[in-house]
Amino acid sequence: MWLWLVSGAMAVGGEVKFNRDIRPMLSDNCFACHGPDANKRKAKLRLDVRDAALKPAESGDTAIVPGQPDQSALVARVESADKDEVMPPPNAHKQLTAAQKQLFRQWIAEGAKYEQHWAFAPIVRPPLPVVKDKTWPRNAIDYFILARLEQEHLTPAAPAPPEMLLRRVSFGITGLPPTPEELTAFIAKHDEATYAALLDRLLSSTQYGEHWARHWMDVTRYADSAGYELDYLFTHAWRYRDWLVRSFAANKPMDRFIQEQIAGDELWPGNEDAADGLRFLTVGPMRYEGGIQRSKERENEWLTDLADTTGAAFLGLTMGCTRCHDHKFDPITQDDYYGLQAIFAEAELKLERLGVAKNKGDENTLPAFVSLVPCTPAGDVQVLRRGEVDMPLREAAPRLLTILPGGGALPAEAPRRAALARWLTAPQNPLTARVLVNRIWQWDFGQGLVRTANDFGRQGEEPSHPELLDWLASDLISSGWNLGHLQRLILDSATYRQSSLASHAAQAADPTHRLLAGFPRRRLQAEQLRDAMLRHFGRAEF
């Protein structure tokens, strides 16, 4: 809860902001019982929507009376000393501080203004902020970083020495250290033209494709085998892995990169490369227990995996809880969740076992080639009570998330996955571009502008530099979803090219490096350490 204490301190002497100061407290303490989940809502009180919060609750009291905190039941309950009246209740084991209670009072006194959650708001390209030191910025990124540093009375670190910069960019782009010859040459000559040529060479290399494919494989739950107790080998998975390598190395536009994974067969029928991208739908965990599994359970688990992974990877939303009930914090309903499953139900998995089992009963342990085949008519998807396949409530119609522009039910005749793919990459979708540029930033700097990369919802962290995030998302879209353009912008920025030796003042004021008054240090990952040792001893070819 310390984050909310920090936000409370920010409001002292200024206007209380709903997104910064109030929503986090409501989300952490109130929304579980008074939020989007209609089935769990208590006292007929909903606090995540202003119109609902201003209406009398079941008791007849009004939680929020704008401009009148002493007439607002919310203030009375959070300030109460009566254990039967105070909110949150004692059995919730959450207690508001005096500063937080004062924030509620001040916010209501100022009119109890609500704001749209930042991640669901339209992407608007902000102007570059005004900075005092006009000599430091190299490109737009630096203006946003420097403006925040100057606001906190901090200064950026000195430029990184050439050997530090070369190791950073080499490991960051390819996962490999520079060779001794490359280090010697770059130290001897490290002017702007040399650095630009270095970026061009590394960003067009196969090693870049391999290293960044690994990042994306982590996002999309890639595995070479099915997992669970049988853990049989997937003989098709390598095709998706190699497609990722090719896509990154060739700088495939990221909108097409996303679309091919969702609906490559519908948007580019007969295209073998797009067909390999579609294998995203077939490389997740698969449980196979023969007669033990209930009817339709295997299909339901596949559709559940796709809904959860699509929500997290492309939209940055935690959707798993809506399998059982409406989301307790974000305005996502069970109908939204199973509507997404219904989109994927227009196809089904075909599993072919390869080889011959040595012993009777071992057939389910054989390697499997899994492919996607059209399903006509589309499979029947039901909204399930508590997510149980044998407890259906009603049929689920294919639909896109209603909280986002263009959401809602799909036309009956529309190719479903193609519609989903286009909707994900539509310019008016506020999440996809934000989530993607945040992941790129995370992989370049070690942590995203939003540190909860898979949760852009109300329980996730707010961005450290919200205007920069929106500027980058807008720039990605306007560049034609050009990842190479975004990478060069980041890698050539003064922010990226800083030394990791920040000043003592910056380290004391910003120990977690959120303000970027120096490049954040980070440990090498296991794959990088292994490949570095193999390269050093000449045991691998790159």
Residue pairs with C-beta under 8 A, 6 or more apart in sequence:
1 28
1 94
3 24
3 461
4 21
4 24
4 25
4 28
4 100
5 97
5 99
5 100
7 20
7 21
7 24
8 21
8 97
8 99
8 100
8 102
8 103
9 99
10 20
10 21
11 17
11 20
11 21
11 103
11 106
15 110
16 22
16 103
16 106
16 107
16 110
17 115
18 107
18 113
18 114
18 115
19 115
19 117
19 118
19 462
20 462
21 103
21 107
22 103
22 104
22 107
23 115
23 117
23 458
25 96
25 100
25 103
25 104
26 35
26 47
26 48
27 35
27 329
27 458
27 459
28 94
28 459
29 87
29 88
29 92
29 94
29 96
30 47
30 87
30 88
31 47
31 48
31 328
31 329
31 458
32 40
32 328
32 329
33 40
33 41
33 42
34 41
34 42
34 43
34 45
34 46
34 47
34 48
35 41
35 46
35 47
35 48
35 328
35 329
36 46
36 48
36 326
36 327
36 328
36 329
36 330
36 331
36 332
36 333
37 325
37 326
37 327
37 328
38 326
39 325
39 326
40 325
40 326
40 328
43 57
43 58
43 59
44 57
44 58
45 52
45 53
45 57
45 58
45 63
46 52
46 53
47 53
47 63
47 64
47 74
48 331
48 458
49 114
50 112
50 114
53 63
53 64
53 112
54 62
54 63
54 64
54 65
54 66
54 112
55 62
56 62
57 63
57 73
59 73
61 73
62 71
62 72
62 73
63 72
63 73
63 74
64 72
64 74
64 108
64 112
65 71
65 72
65 108
66 108
66 111
66 112
67 108
67 109
67 110
67 111
67 112
68 108
68 109
69 75
69 104
69 105
69 106
69 108
69 109
72 108
74 87
74 104
74 108
75 101
75 104
75 105
75 108
76 85
77 85
77 86
77 87
78 86
78 87
78 96
78 101
78 104
79 101
79 105
80 86
80 87
83 89
83 90
88 94
88 95
88 96
107 113
117 330
117 457
117 458
118 462
118 463
118 466
119 316
119 430
119 431
119 434
119 456
119 457
119 460
120 403
120 404
120 430
120 431
121 430
122 405
122 428
122 430
123 427
123 430
123 433
123 434
123 470
123 473
123 474
123 477
124 470
124 474
125 470
125 471
125 474
125 475
125 478
126 467
126 470
126 471
128 140
128 143
128 144
129 143
129 144
129 147
129 467
130 147
131 137
131 143
131 146
131 147
131 150
132 150
133 146
133 150
133 155
136 142
136 146
136 156
136 494
137 143
137 146
137 494
138 492
138 493
138 494
138 497
139 489
139 492
139 493
139 494
140 471
140 475
140 489
141 468
141 472
141 489
141 490
141 493
141 495
141 496
142 493
142 494
142 495
144 465
144 467
144 468
144 471
145 156
145 465
145 468
145 493
145 495
145 515
145 516
146 156
148 464
148 465
148 515
149 155
149 156
149 515
149 516
149 517
152 509
152 510
152 515
154 503
154 505
154 506
154 509
154 510
154 515
154 517
155 503
155 506
155 517
156 494
156 495
156 498
156 516
156 517
156 518
157 498
157 499
157 500
157 501
157 502
157 503
157 506
157 517
157 518
157 519
158 498
158 499
158 501
159 165
159 494
159 497
159 498
159 499
160 168
160 497
160 498
160 499
160 500
160 519
161 499
162 186
162 187
162 190
163 183
163 186
163 187
164 499
164 500
165 190
165 195
165 497
166 178
166 182
166 183
166 186
166 187
166 190
166 198
167 177
167 178
167 183
168 519
169 198
169 199
169 202
169 491
170 176
170 177
170 178
170 182
170 202
171 177
171 524
171 528
172 443
172 444
172 491
173 199
173 202
173 203
173 205
173 207
173 208
173 211
173 487
173 491
174 202
174 205
174 207
174 208
174 210
174 211
175 207
175 210
175 211
175 214
175 525
175 527
175 528
175 531
176 207
176 211
176 528
176 531
176 532
176 535
176 542
177 532
177 535
177 536
178 186
179 535
186 194
186 198
195 492
196 492
199 487
199 488
199 491
199 492
202 208
203 251
203 484
203 487
203 488
204 249
204 251
205 249
206 245
206 249
207 542
208 248
208 249
209 244
209 245
209 246
209 247
209 248
209 249
209 250
210 245
212 248
212 443
213 241
213 244
213 245
213 247
213 248
214 527
215 439
215 443
216 244
216 248
217 241
217 244
219 312
219 313
219 439
220 261
220 280
220 283
220 309
220 313
221 283
221 284
221 285
221 305
221 309
222 237
222 240
222 241
222 283
223 234
223 237
223 283
223 284
223 285
224 233
224 234
224 237
224 238
225 231
225 232
225 233
225 234
226 232
226 234
226 285
226 286
226 287
226 288
226 368
227 285
227 286
227 287
228 285
228 286
228 287
228 288
230 288
230 364
230 365
232 288
232 364
232 365
232 366
232 367
232 368
233 367
233 368
234 282
234 283
234 367
234 368
234 369
234 370
235 354
235 367
235 368
235 369
236 279
236 282
236 283
236 369
236 370
236 371
237 279
237 282
237 283
239 276
239 279
240 276
240 277
240 279
240 280
240 282
240 283
242 276
243 273
243 276
243 277
243 279
246 252
246 273
247 257
247 277
248 483
251 482
251 483
251 484
252 483
253 480
253 481
253 482
253 483
254 436
254 476
254 481
254 482
254 483
255 425
255 480
255 481
256 481
257 277
257 481
257 483
258 314
258 421
258 424
258 425
258 432
259 267
259 421
259 422
259 424
259 425
260 267
260 268
260 273
260 274
260 277
260 278
261 277
261 278
261 280
261 281
262 278
262 280
262 281
262 310
262 417
262 420
262 421
262 424
263 278
263 415
263 417
263 418
263 420
263 421
264 271
264 274
264 275
264 276
264 277
264 278
265 274
265 275
265 278
265 372
266 415
266 417
266 418
266 421
267 274
267 418
267 421
268 274
278 372
279 372
281 306
281 344
281 347
281 372
282 349
282 370
282 371
282 372
284 302
284 305
284 306
284 309
285 305
286 298
286 301
286 302
286 370
287 293
287 298
287 301
288 298
288 364
290 364
294 389
294 390
295 389
295 390
296 389
297 389
299 348
299 349
299 379
300 384
300 389
302 349
303 341
303 344
303 345
303 381
304 323
304 341
304 387
306 340
306 341
306 344
307 319
307 323
307 337
307 340
307 341
307 344
308 319
308 320
308 323
310 340
310 420
311 317
311 318
311 319
311 320
311 340
312 318
312 319
312 454
313 454
314 424
314 431
314 432
314 435
314 436
315 401
315 424
315 431
315 432
315 435
315 456
316 431
316 434
316 435
316 438
316 450
316 453
316 454
316 455
316 456
316 457
316 460
317 330
317 332
317 431
317 455
317 456
317 457
318 330
318 454
318 455
318 457
318 459
319 327
319 332
319 337
319 340
321 327
321 328
322 332
322 333
322 334
322 336
322 337
323 334
323 337
323 384
323 387
324 334
324 384
324 386
324 387
325 334
325 386
326 332
326 333
326 334
327 333
327 457
329 457
329 458
329 459
330 403
330 457
330 458
330 459
331 402
331 403
332 401
332 403
333 402
334 383
335 383
335 396
335 397
335 399
336 399
336 401
336 402
336 403
336 407
338 381
338 382
338 383
338 384
338 396
339 396
339 397
339 398
339 399
339 400
339 409
340 399
340 400
340 401
340 420
341 381
341 396
342 378
342 381
342 396
342 397
342 398
342 399
342 416
343 398
343 399
343 400
343 410
343 416
343 417
343 419
343 420
344 416
344 417
345 375
345 378
345 379
345 380
345 381
345 398
346 374
346 375
346 378
346 379
346 398
346 415
346 416
346 417
347 372
347 373
347 374
347 375
347 417
348 372
348 373
348 375
348 379
349 370
349 371
349 372
349 373
350 370
350 371
350 372
350 373
351 368
351 369
351 370
352 368
352 369
352 370
352 371
353 363
353 364
353 366
353 367
353 368
354 366
354 367
354 368
354 369
355 366
355 367
356 366
357 363
357 365
357 366
378 398
378 416
380 395
381 395
381 396
382 392
382 393
382 394
382 395
382 396
383 392
383 393
383 394
383 395
383 396
384 391
384 392
384 393
385 391
385 392
385 393
397 409
397 410
398 409
398 410
398 416
399 407
399 408
399 409
399 410
400 406
400 407
400 408
400 410
400 419
400 420
400 423
401 407
402 408
404 429
404 430
404 431
405 426
405 428
405 429
405 430
406 423
406 426
406 428
406 429
407 423
410 416
410 419
423 429
424 432
425 432
425 481
427 477
431 456
433 473
433 474
433 476
433 477
433 481
434 456
434 469
434 470
434 473
435 453
435 456
436 473
436 476
437 469
437 472
437 473
437 476
437 486
438 448
438 449
438 450
438 453
438 463
438 469
439 448
439 453
440 483
440 486
440 487
440 490
441 448
441 449
441 472
441 490
442 448
442 453
444 487
444 490
444 491
444 496
445 496
445 516
445 519
445 520
446 520
446 522
447 513
447 520
449 463
449 464
449 465
449 466
449 468
449 469
450 456
450 460
450 461
450 462
450 463
450 464
450 469
451 461
452 459
452 460
452 461
463 469
464 514
464 515
472 486
472 489
475 485
475 486
475 489
476 482
476 483
476 485
476 486
479 485
479 486
490 496
495 516
495 519
496 519
497 519
498 516
498 518
498 519
499 518
499 519
500 518
500 519
500 520
500 521
501 518
502 510
502 513
502 517
502 518
503 517
503 518
506 515
506 517
506 518
509 515
509 517
510 517
513 520
524 532
531 540
531 542
533 539
534 540
535 542
